């Protein structure tokens, strides 16, 4: 994984974990299940950052950022997912101007 991809993943992880209602990023087997069509240098098979996938399909103008997380009980899951999407969108707009992103937030559990 390149230094810029490393930076992006750690920035996104920090942004997501700061949102109220997020317990933690979901662990998973993302690196083994990643689509073969992902061609972005930000989406390399060796990446093991849990809960975050960044990929781009050749010919697509947008980069897809997928966040998988576990929410805390006692908070509305919908509010948490909306807050995560907004926080990630703000961060990407500020940190990566001129690039288009599609943000997908998936809750895989509640604790």
N, C-alpha and C positions, 0 to 999 in steps of 0.2 A: 504494500500500500504506500502511496506517495505521501510526502509530508503534508501537501495541501489537503489530501483526502483525510489523513489522520487528524488534521486540525479541524476540518469540517465535522467529522464524526464526534470529536470531543466537544466542540462548541454546541452541536445539536443535543448531545446527551446532557450537557449542563443546562441548556435552555429548558429542555423537557422536564428535568428533575426539579427545577425551580418552580414549576407550576403547582399551585395548591391542588391537592387531590391525587397527584401522581405518587404511587408507592415506589415503583421502580420500572425500568425498562424490562420488557419481557425477554427472558433468555430463550434461545432457540437454535435451530440447526440451519439458520439462514445461509451460511456459506456453502452448505452441501446442497441446498435446494434452489439456489439462485438460478434464475432464468439464463439460459445460454445466449439469449438475445441481448443481454445487458452488455453494452459496448463502451460505456463510460469509463474513463480512467478512475473514476470515483467508485466504481463497482467491480472490484477485483475479487476473485475467488479466495484469496488468502485472508481477506478481511474477517475478523471475528468480533466486531463490535456488536453486542447483543441488542436487539430491539430496533435497530436503525438500518434501513437499506436505502442506498442512493444509487439510482441507475438511469441510464438513458438508452433508448433504442435508436439505432441509426435511422436518420430521416425524421425523427420526432424533434420538434423545436423545444420541448420542455424536458426537464430532468425530473424524475419522480423521486420523491422523498417519502418513504414509508416508515412510520413510527408505530411500534407495537409496545404496549405498556400494560401495566397492572395498576388499577385504580385503588384508592383507599376507600373503605366502606364509610358510610356516613356522609358522603358527598355525592351529588348527582353525577353520574357517569357522563351524561350528555354535556353538562357544563364543563367538566374536566376536559373532555375531548375537544370541545370548541376552544377552550382556553389554550390548550396545547397547540392546536392548529394556528391560532392567532399569534402566539408567541414565536412559533417556528417561522411563520410567514414574515413577521416583522424582522426577525433576525436575518433571514435570507435576503429580504429586500434591502436591508442595510449593509450586510456583509458581502453580498454578491450582486451588486447592481447590474442591470441590463440582462440578467439571466431569468428565464422563465422556469417556475417550479410548479409541479403538481404535488400537493401534500395530502397524504392518506394517513389517518390516525385510526388504529385498530386497538380496541381494548380486548385483551386476552384473558383477563381475570380481575377479580376484586378481592382485596384482602382486608 
